[in-house]
């Protein structure tokens, strides 16, 4: 079947297409162009005019003025009254009215427990101490762990104590948050610099927003101050530079007796600086540098050096 068809195609190989096209008229060329148009009617991405052949050969029936058409539509819309959709309420009820079902009230009645006559007679004549032992055997822990029974019931001489209340709640002691530190940082610094004779104690504990330079100024002011005997800056986020500044202060100050620098970020180097400064200080009787929030290896190093120096003293 395929061989005869190939033989028929071979006779069209030697045809001169240019010669044939030159003999066609203008109408025939247009018709050939429509036939050869590569159109895709199934391609939804193409406009409608490119999906099929143009078959609109009719002339326009009248003139088209877009502005006049828009003005006419706008005028017609303004002249047409809108329909009123409001429907007045007549009070008519439609459908069934929902009536909730009344749930029966559950009442719990205590069931009367009846025991054998021998058990009732034994429990009626039992003392509180014997009931306590029986509760321990049966696993009634709220009676066994009763502190009131332990204090009052077992303290009687005959061993027959009385339990007034089997279950007794212990009062929980409230733990209140510490109020914020009311110390005025700037005012205290100025009083220390002025060597105020009425200032004997400065407490900066738990004030987190004190800058490091300000803490160094406190140490500098203590070098010449002769009235402050107790200084505390626990939990103020102090670091090694602050510790070194207070170490330099301890070498000069001859009045301070107590220094608290706990709960900060001082490493072993800062602790060693403070301890070395004690060699030149004879008035300080108390120094607190425990509970530093630093890396474990730093803390271990600082603590070991501190213990070694403490042994020397």
DOTORKOL-610782 format. One record per residue (C-alpha): residue number from 1; residue in three letters; z, x, y. Coordinates in steps of 0.2 Angstrom, whole numbers. Layout:
DOTORKOL-610782
NUM ALA Z X Y
...
//
This chain:
DOTORKOL-610782
1 UNK 0 0 0
2 UNK 4 14 12
3 UNK -12 24 9
4 UNK -25 11 15
5 UNK -14 8 31
6 UNK -14 26 35
7 UNK -33 27 33
8 UNK -34 12 46
9 UNK -23 22 58
10 UNK -33 37 57
11 UNK -48 29 66
12 UNK -38 27 82
13 UNK -34 45 84
14 UNK -50 49 92
15 UNK -49 35 105
16 UNK -50 39 123
17 UNK -36 30 132
18 UNK -41 34 150
19 UNK -59 28 147
20 UNK -52 11 141
21 UNK -39 10 155
22 UNK -53 13 168
23 UNK -63 -2 162
24 UNK -48 -14 163
25 UNK -47 -26 178
26 UNK -31 -27 189
27 UNK -25 -43 181
28 UNK -27 -35 164
29 UNK -17 -20 170
30 UNK -3 -31 176
31 UNK -3 -40 159
32 UNK -2 -24 150
33 UNK 12 -18 161
34 UNK 22 -33 157
35 UNK 19 -30 138
36 UNK 24 -12 139
37 UNK 40 -15 149
38 UNK 55 -8 140
39 UNK 67 -22 142
40 UNK 83 -25 133
41 UNK 89 -44 133
42 UNK 105 -40 123
43 UNK 111 -27 136
44 UNK 125 -36 145
45 UNK 127 -21 157
46 UNK 110 -24 165
47 UNK 106 -38 178
48 UNK 97 -53 172
49 UNK 81 -48 181
50 UNK 80 -32 170
51 UNK 84 -40 154
52 UNK 68 -50 152
53 UNK 51 -52 161
54 UNK 49 -59 178
55 UNK 42 -77 175
56 UNK 45 -84 192
57 UNK 28 -86 199
58 UNK 32 -102 210
59 UNK 31 -101 229
60 UNK 47 -106 239
61 UNK 49 -125 242
62 UNK 56 -122 260
63 UNK 64 -110 272
64 UNK 82 -103 268
65 UNK 94 -100 282
66 UNK 111 -93 276
67 UNK 120 -95 292
68 UNK 115 -113 294
69 UNK 120 -117 276
70 UNK 138 -109 278
71 UNK 141 -119 294
72 UNK 135 -135 286
73 UNK 147 -132 271
74 UNK 162 -128 283
75 UNK 158 -144 293
76 UNK 157 -154 278
77 UNK 174 -147 272
78 UNK 183 -151 288
79 UNK 176 -169 289
80 UNK 182 -173 271
81 UNK 200 -179 270
82 UNK 211 -172 257
83 UNK 218 -183 244
84 UNK 236 -187 245
85 UNK 244 -181 229
86 UNK 262 -187 234
87 UNK 269 -200 222
88 UNK 285 -209 228
89 UNK 300 -209 217
90 UNK 303 -227 210
91 UNK 319 -223 200
92 UNK 310 -228 184
93 UNK 317 -219 169
94 UNK 305 -214 156
95 UNK 309 -209 138
96 UNK 326 -208 129
97 UNK 342 -202 138
98 UNK 350 -187 130
99 UNK 367 -191 125
100 UNK 377 -176 117
101 UNK 386 -179 101
102 UNK 405 -177 102
103 UNK 411 -163 92
104 UNK 427 -167 82
105 UNK 442 -157 88
106 UNK 448 -146 75
107 UNK 467 -146 72
108 UNK 475 -133 62
109 UNK 490 -140 52
110 UNK 502 -128 44
111 UNK 503 -129 25
112 UNK 520 -130 18
113 UNK 522 -116 5
114 UNK 532 -121 -10
115 UNK 540 -108 -20
116 UNK 549 -108 -37
117 UNK 567 -113 -35
118 UNK 573 -96 -41
119 UNK 563 -87 -27
120 UNK 569 -99 -14
121 UNK 587 -96 -19
122 UNK 585 -77 -19
123 UNK 576 -77 -1
124 UNK 589 -89 6
125 UNK 603 -77 2
126 UNK 594 -61 6
127 UNK 600 -50 21
128 UNK 589 -43 34
129 UNK 590 -26 26
130 UNK 584 -33 10
131 UNK 570 -43 18
132 UNK 565 -26 27
133 UNK 564 -18 10
134 UNK 554 -32 3
135 UNK 542 -31 17
136 UNK 539 -13 14
137 UNK 535 -17 -4
138 UNK 523 -31 0
139 UNK 514 -20 14
140 UNK 520 -31 29
141 UNK 518 -16 41
142 UNK 522 -25 57
143 UNK 540 -27 51
144 UNK 541 -10 42
145 UNK 536 -1 58
146 UNK 547 -11 70
147 UNK 556 1 81
148 UNK 569 -12 86
149 UNK 574 -14 68
150 UNK 575 5 66
151 UNK 587 6 81
152 UNK 598 -9 79
153 UNK 596 -15 61
154 UNK 599 1 52
155 UNK 613 7 63
156 UNK 626 -6 56
157 UNK 640 1 45
158 UNK 638 -12 31
159 UNK 619 -10 31
160 UNK 616 -28 35
161 UNK 607 -27 52
162 UNK 599 -41 61
163 UNK 581 -41 66
164 UNK 580 -52 82
165 UNK 561 -50 84
166 UNK 550 -45 70
167 UNK 535 -40 81
168 UNK 539 -32 98
169 UNK 526 -25 110
170 UNK 530 -9 118
171 UNK 527 -7 137
172 UNK 513 4 141
173 UNK 517 16 155
174 UNK 503 15 168
175 UNK 495 31 173
176 UNK 489 31 191
177 UNK 476 41 199
178 UNK 481 55 210
179 UNK 478 51 229
180 UNK 466 62 238
181 UNK 473 78 246
182 UNK 477 73 264
183 UNK 477 91 270
184 UNK 466 94 286
185 UNK 457 110 281
186 UNK 452 115 298
187 UNK 469 112 306
188 UNK 478 121 293
189 UNK 466 136 295
190 UNK 469 137 314
191 UNK 488 135 312
192 UNK 487 150 300
193 UNK 477 160 312
194 UNK 489 156 326
195 UNK 504 161 315
196 UNK 512 145 317
197 UNK 531 147 313
198 UNK 532 129 307
199 UNK 519 131 294
200 UNK 527 137 277
201 UNK 516 129 264
202 UNK 498 126 263
203 UNK 491 115 249
204 UNK 472 114 247
205 UNK 472 108 229
206 UNK 458 97 222
207 UNK 448 98 238
208 UNK 431 101 231
209 UNK 420 103 247
210 UNK 428 118 255
211 UNK 414 131 258
212 UNK 417 149 251
213 UNK 417 157 268
214 UNK 431 145 273
215 UNK 442 150 258
216 UNK 439 169 263
217 UNK 445 165 281
218 UNK 461 158 273
219 UNK 463 174 264
220 UNK 460 184 280
221 UNK 472 174 290
222 UNK 486 177 277
223 UNK 484 195 280
224 UNK 492 194 297
225 UNK 502 178 294
226 UNK 521 180 293
227 UNK 527 162 290
228 UNK 517 155 275
229 UNK 527 157 259
230 UNK 517 146 247
231 UNK 498 144 246
232 UNK 489 133 233
233 UNK 470 132 231
234 UNK 469 125 213
235 UNK 453 115 208
236 UNK 444 120 224
237 UNK 429 128 214
238 UNK 434 146 220
239 UNK 424 160 212
240 UNK 426 179 211
241 UNK 422 183 229
242 UNK 437 172 234
243 UNK 448 180 221
244 UNK 443 197 228
245 UNK 447 191 246
246 UNK 465 185 240
247 UNK 467 202 231
248 UNK 464 211 247
249 UNK 476 200 256
250 UNK 490 203 243
251 UNK 489 222 246
252 UNK 493 218 265
253 UNK 504 202 265
254 UNK 523 204 264
255 UNK 528 186 266
256 UNK 519 176 253
257 UNK 530 172 238
258 UNK 519 160 228
259 UNK 500 159 225
260 UNK 492 146 214
261 UNK 473 148 210
262 UNK 472 139 194
263 UNK 457 128 187
264 UNK 443 137 196
265 UNK 428 148 191
266 UNK 436 165 192
267 UNK 430 177 179
268 UNK 438 192 171
269 UNK 433 203 186
270 UNK 442 192 198
271 UNK 458 191 188
272 UNK 459 210 186
273 UNK 457 212 205
274 UNK 471 200 208
275 UNK 482 209 195
276 UNK 478 226 202
277 UNK 483 220 219
278 UNK 501 216 213
279 UNK 504 235 211
280 UNK 505 236 230
281 UNK 514 219 233
282 UNK 533 218 231
283 UNK 536 200 239
284 UNK 525 189 228
285 UNK 536 181 214
286 UNK 524 168 207
287 UNK 505 168 203
288 UNK 495 155 193
289 UNK 478 160 188
290 UNK 476 150 171
291 UNK 463 137 166
292 UNK 447 145 173
293 UNK 431 136 169
294 UNK 420 150 164
295 UNK 410 156 149
296 UNK 420 159 133
297 UNK 416 178 133
298 UNK 421 180 151
299 UNK 437 170 149
300 UNK 442 180 134
301 UNK 439 196 143
302 UNK 449 191 158
303 UNK 463 185 147
304 UNK 464 201 137
305 UNK 464 212 152
306 UNK 477 201 160
307 UNK 489 202 145
308 UNK 486 221 145
309 UNK 491 223 163
310 UNK 506 210 161
311 UNK 513 221 147
312 UNK 512 236 159
313 UNK 523 227 172
//
